[in-house]
Amino acid sequence: AADIRAMAAEGRQLCNLTVGDFSPTEFRIPRFLEENIREALRRGETNYPPSDGMLALRKAVLSFYDRWLHLDYPVDSVLVTSGSRPGIYSTYAALVDPGDPVVYPVPSWNNNHYCHLSGAAPRPVVCRPEDAFLPTRETLKEAVLGARLLALNSPLNPTGTAFTPETLEGICDLVLEENARRPPGDRPLYVLYDQVYWMLTFGTTKHVDPVSLRPAMRTYTLYVDGISKAFAATGLRVGWVVGPQDIIQRMGSIVGHVGAWAPRAEQAATARLLGATGEIQGYHRDMKKALLARLNLLYDSLKSLKAEGLPVDAVPPMGGIYLSARFYLIGCRIRSGEILHTNEEIRYYLLHKAGLAAVPFQAFGSLEEDGWFRLSVGAVSIREINEMLPRLRTALQEVRRV
């Protein structure tokens, strides 16, 4: 990140695809949400909120899930948090004792760090591009044996891919079978289902979730969600968790003691937004069109470069704000005479030769030096991407495989 900032400060040409966030110059929060925050502040909504969230917002989340996802939960199953991260952390903290096995796919966002914070025994499961970098029943069947938590995310950060119904059904059946095998009194396997990008799916991709596919998963599933990604509202810090009431109660104690609740005015405004279906639909019509234009521009351009015989590839975007791209430059010699051996060396080369800033999958738990990178489009313009592409072509043309 330091070299990217230095290049930007020098005024050098740069297409920064590293930021897992939105630039307000490209993606504003909904005007409806902004106006309701202002109105809440004028009303004096500036004191502490209830530690488990304002009742109006908790009820709004339930109504929102009922309308959009056909999920029916009681109000005591909802915990409001300061963005989605405290929801993830408190799920780990409430469920996982030191030494408990936690299963998560690689690549994925920060599960390795949450395992470290909770003292869990990590069981990373490496996922393949042919599976859209997502786990399957087959790849998980050994890892879940005796595990305490399975962490899933769809659409997935960093890959921009999403579960199909068939794949997630297989995983749910595996979880149910594993819990049925455990003796009475043994602690069950839970699923943390991070669906913070669920409203940002494209084309024929439809979001799927465990309880809708397998109602028996209700006992074992915790949904982590929020407004950060779906409404470009990462700085407003409003998230929530929906799940079994006994677990939510324990998580609420953790969130309350560390003060990880969402600001009161933003909670009040979010409650209004979640009930405004027309506002949401209108906002997403424009937002998703703009996101997909950027993702498709990158995807189509990379596939065109591949068709020219250049060492690059990409996975079709399915959801979120990310594209999985492969710059297969391992073992290639660049003009200076150096040979690229690692993803970090590829990252540095693309940054300084093409002005393309990307994040290698090592940042998401991968150990492979295979040229896979995350490209994030929430903070760049179409113009910046178009200006970068000729530089990228030149950079790729100049490498020679040894």
DOSEBA-90138 format. One line per 3 residues: number of its first residue (from 0); their letters; for each residue x, y, z of C-alpha. Coordinates in steps of 0.02 Angstrom, whole numbers, always signed. Example, Ala and Ser with C-alpha at 12.3 -4.5 7.8 and 13.67 -1.06 7.14 Angstrom:
0	as	+615/-225/+390 | +684/-53/+357
//
This chain:
0	aad	+0/+0/+0 | +145/+118/+35 | +210/+109/-143
3	ira	+35/+142/-211 | +17/+296/-102 | +188/+356/-154
6	maa	+145/+339/-339 | -20/+430/-314 | +70/+571/-222
9	egr	+191/+587/-368 | +46/+606/-488 | +91/+449/-586
12	qlc	-39/+359/-690 | -125/+233/-579 | -277/+120/-585
15	nlt	-299/+68/-405 | -396/-95/-400 | -341/-141/-224
18	vgd	-474/-50/-123 | -614/-160/-53 | -720/-5/-32
21	fsp	-815/+126/-131 | -757/+298/-182 | -897/+423/-148
24	tef	-852/+510/-310 | -901/+350/-402 | -1033/+274/-287
27	rip	-1134/+382/-167 | -1241/+312/-29 | -1429/+320/-66
30	rfl	-1495/+497/-53 | -1641/+427/+46 | -1520/+358/+176
33	een	-1419/+519/+183 | -1575/+625/+209 | -1639/+511/+347
36	ire	-1472/+519/+439 | -1483/+708/+436 | -1662/+701/+498
39	alr	-1615/+581/+639 | -1476/+698/+694 | -1597/+845/+693
42	rge	-1713/+744/+805 | -1571/+720/+928 | -1531/+537/+895
45	tny	-1355/+560/+963 | -1352/+463/+1127 | -1305/+281/+1159
48	pps	-1414/+155/+1067 | -1467/-7/+1152 | -1318/-124/+1151
51	dgm	-1409/-253/+1045 | -1476/-122/+924 | -1625/-6/+913
54	lal	-1787/-103/+913 | -1847/-13/+756 | -1695/-73/+659
57	rka	-1703/-251/+725 | -1885/-261/+670 | -1841/-181/+504
60	vls	-1706/-313/+473 | -1834/-451/+504 | -1961/-372/+387
63	fyd	-1825/-345/+257 | -1771/-527/+264 | -1951/-585/+258
66	rwl	-1988/-484/+100 | -1826/-512/+6 | -1764/-682/+66
69	hld	-1922/-762/+138 | -1835/-792/+303 | -1942/-781/+460
72	ypv	-1857/-749/+627 | -1910/-675/+797 | -1839/-508/+851
75	dsv	-1727/-589/+982 | -1632/-672/+839 | -1563/-505/+778
78	lvt	-1407/-417/+842 | -1355/-248/+770 | -1168/-216/+759
81	sgs	-1049/-78/+704 | -1031/-146/+529 | -1014/-329/+488
84	rpg	-841/-358/+564 | -898/-358/+746 | -1032/-482/+691
87	iys	-899/-599/+623 | -785/-576/+774 | -925/-602/+901
90	tya	-980/-760/+809 | -805/-830/+830 | -793/-768/+1009
93	alv	-962/-840/+1062 | -941/-1010/+980 | -757/-1053/+973
96	dpg	-650/-1106/+1121 | -460/-1109/+1105 | -411/-1262/+1004
99	dpv	-581/-1285/+922 | -565/-1324/+736 | -632/-1190/+618
102	vyp	-652/-1232/+433 | -643/-1097/+301 | -607/-1088/+114
105	vps	-449/-1015/+39 | -451/-885/-31 | -566/-793/+88
108	wnn	-566/-634/+188 | -482/-630/+360 | -537/-800/+427
111	nhy	-356/-840/+465 | -347/-684/+574 | -510/-723/+665
114	chl	-443/-897/+701 | -289/-816/+778 | -394/-696/+882
117	sga	-506/-835/+948 | -370/-964/+973 | -454/-1081/+849
120	apr	-365/-1222/+760 | -379/-1167/+578 | -428/-1293/+445
123	pvv	-409/-1199/+281 | -480/-1285/+127 | -397/-1234/-36
126	crp	-525/-1200/-172 | -497/-1215/-359 | -537/-1095/-501
129	eda	-639/-1232/-586 | -753/-1227/-431 | -761/-1037/-440
132	flp	-642/-1033/-290 | -786/-1095/-181 | -790/-1249/-69
135	tre	-896/-1400/-111 | -964/-1546/-13 | -821/-1651/-79
138	tlk	-683/-1530/-30 | -758/-1503/+144 | -807/-1680/+192
141	eav	-647/-1721/+287 | -618/-1547/+357 | -786/-1532/+448
144	lga	-761/-1689/+552 | -764/-1631/+732 | -758/-1447/+682
147	rll	-847/-1311/+780 | -873/-1180/+644 | -881/-1174/+455
150	aln	-857/-997/+387 | -935/-963/+217 | -956/-805/+112
153	spl	-1061/-780/-44 | -1037/-681/-152 | -857/-709/-104
156	npt	-724/-582/-61 | -597/-590/-147 | -659/-684/-300
159	gta	-826/-607/-348 | -902/-781/-366 | -1059/-852/-284
162	ftp	-1133/-1019/-232 | -1252/-1111/-345 | -1403/-1190/-258
165	etl	-1334/-1363/-293 | -1164/-1328/-215 | -1234/-1246/-59
168	egi	-1365/-1384/-39 | -1225/-1512/-39 | -1132/-1416/+96
171	cdl	-1289/-1397/+202 | -1323/-1583/+190 | -1144/-1616/+245
174	vle	-1166/-1504/+398 | -1331/-1586/+445 | -1255/-1759/+426
177	ena	-1104/-1711/+531 | -1215/-1645/+671 | -1327/-1799/+663
180	rrp	-1173/-1910/+690 | -1120/-1820/+849 | -1172/-1899/+1014
183	pgd	-1299/-1814/+1128 | -1221/-1672/+1225 | -1082/-1645/+1098
186	rpl	-1069/-1467/+1033 | -1134/-1446/+855 | -1051/-1378/+699
189	yvl	-1114/-1203/+658 | -1107/-1107/+494 | -1058/-924/+488
192	ydq	-1138/-864/+326 | -1068/-694/+276 | -1188/-625/+146
195	vyw	-1143/-441/+152 | -1134/-436/-39 | -1295/-533/-70
198	mlt	-1390/-390/-152 | -1249/-365/-279 | -1271/-515/-394
201	fgt	-1267/-504/-584 | -1348/-585/-734 | -1419/-757/-700
204	tkh	-1335/-771/-530 | -1462/-778/-389 | -1412/-768/-207
207	vdp	-1442/-926/-107 | -1432/-955/+81 | -1428/-1108/+194
210	vsl	-1596/-1095/+283 | -1694/-1061/+124 | -1619/-1216/+44
213	rpa	-1623/-1327/+198 | -1741/-1265/+337 | -1656/-1383/+462
216	mrt	-1502/-1271/+448 | -1593/-1137/+548 | -1527/-1210/+711
219	ytl	-1346/-1199/+652 | -1335/-1043/+540 | -1283/-866/+584
222	yvd	-1307/-737/+447 | -1186/-590/+447 | -1245/-441/+345
225	gis	-1254/-251/+338 | -1271/-96/+230 | -1085/-72/+198
228	kaf	-1074/-153/+26 | -1253/-158/-38 | -1271/+30/-14
231	aat	-1090/+89/-31 | -1101/+138/+152 | -941/+65/+223
234	glr	-908/+216/+336 | -1081/+221/+415 | -1046/+60/+514
237	vgw	-1216/-26/+520 | -1218/-215/+517 | -1316/-357/+594
240	vvg	-1316/-542/+633 | -1470/-654/+623 | -1466/-826/+701
243	pqd	-1516/-941/+845 | -1576/-839/+993 | -1463/-919/+1123
246	iiq	-1308/-883/+1019 | -1365/-707/+976 | -1389/-671/+1162
249	rmg	-1209/-722/+1200 | -1145/-620/+1052 | -1243/-470/+1114
252	siv	-1150/-475/+1279 | -984/-473/+1187 | -1035/-329/+1073
255	ghv	-1105/-231/+1219 | -948/-246/+1325 | -832/-190/+1185
258	gaw	-950/-51/+1129 | -961/-115/+950 | -1135/-49/+918
261	apr	-1188/+54/+768 | -1214/+244/+783 | -1391/+286/+835
264	aeq	-1435/+407/+694 | -1372/+286/+562 | -1473/+146/+642
267	aat	-1632/+250/+634 | -1600/+296/+453 | -1560/+116/+405
270	arl	-1724/+58/+480 | -1813/+178/+362 | -1709/+124/+212
273	lga	-1739/-63/+236 | -1925/-31/+229 | -1916/+75/+71
276	tge	-1920/-60/-63 | -1941/+63/-207 | -1792/+166/-150
279	iqg	-1685/+9/-138 | -1735/-53/-310 | -1702/+115/-391
282	yhr	-1532/+133/-307 | -1477/-42/-356 | -1534/-21/-535
285	dmk	-1403/+115/-556 | -1271/+46/-439 | -1268/-130/-510
288	kal	-1264/-63/-688 | -1111/+43/-645 | -1023/-100/-553
291	lar	-1055/-225/-691 | -993/-103/-824 | -825/-94/-734
294	lnl	-815/-281/-700 | -863/-327/-878 | -740/-202/-951
297	lyd	-600/-285/-854 | -659/-462/-887 | -687/-438/-1074
300	slk	-521/-347/-1093 | -423/-481/-1001 | -505/-618/-1105
303	slk	-460/-521/-1263 | -280/-510/-1206 | -283/-696/-1174
306	aeg	-349/-724/-1350 | -197/-628/-1413 | -88/-758/-1329
309	lpv	-40/-654/-1178 | -23/-740/-1007 | -182/-679/-924
312	dav	-353/-748/-881 | -507/-706/-777 | -661/-785/-697
315	ppm	-832/-715/-749 | -900/-594/-619 | -1051/-660/-523
318	ggi	-1072/-538/-380 | -993/-410/-265 | -863/-285/-323
321	yls	-721/-404/-367 | -646/-494/-515 | -527/-642/-503
324	arf	-385/-614/-628 | -233/-720/-665 | -71/-642/-724
327	yli	+29/-799/-758 | +201/-722/-757 | +289/-845/-642
330	gcr	+453/-892/-727 | +444/-748/-850 | +589/-631/-886
333	irs	+552/-444/-889 | +646/-314/-991 | +769/-277/-849
336	gei	+825/-459/-858 | +746/-510/-692 | +641/-668/-682
339	lht	+475/-660/-588 | +460/-797/-457 | +319/-740/-341
342	nee	+150/-654/-343 | +229/-510/-249 | +355/-485/-389
345	iry	+213/-491/-516 | +116/-363/-413 | +266/-247/-410
348	yll	+296/-267/-597 | +115/-230/-644 | +109/-81/-528
351	hka	+267/+2/-592 | +253/-49/-775 | +66/-36/-804
354	gla	+6/+71/-660 | -108/-73/-612 | -127/-98/-424
357	avp	-198/-268/-378 | -201/-382/-225 | -124/-557/-236
360	fqa	-225/-700/-163 | -91/-720/-28 | -182/-578/+61
363	fgs	-330/-697/+76 | -240/-849/+145 | -173/-928/-14
366	lee	+2/-1002/-9 | +17/-1033/-196 | +127/-929/-311
369	dgw	+8/-948/-458 | -27/-773/-520 | -205/-753/-453
372	frl	-257/-578/-398 | -410/-484/-336 | -465/-334/-438
375	svg	-588/-219/-348 | -692/-92/-445 | -781/+9/-309
378	avs	-656/+152/-308 | -611/+172/-493 | -691/+252/-645
381	ire	-718/+180/-818 | -594/+308/-882 | -457/+248/-764
384	ine	-483/+68/-819 | -480/+115/-1004 | -320/+215/-981
387	mlp	-237/+70/-891 | -276/-67/-1019 | -150/-13/-1154
390	rlr	-15/-1/-1021 | -59/-176/-963 | -49/-245/-1140
393	tal	+125/-170/-1160 | +182/-241/-992 | +122/-416/-1039
396	qev	+197/-406/-1214 | +368/-366/-1143 | +385/-523/-1036
399	rrv	+466/-679/-1102 | +443/-853/-1031 | +609/-932/-988
//
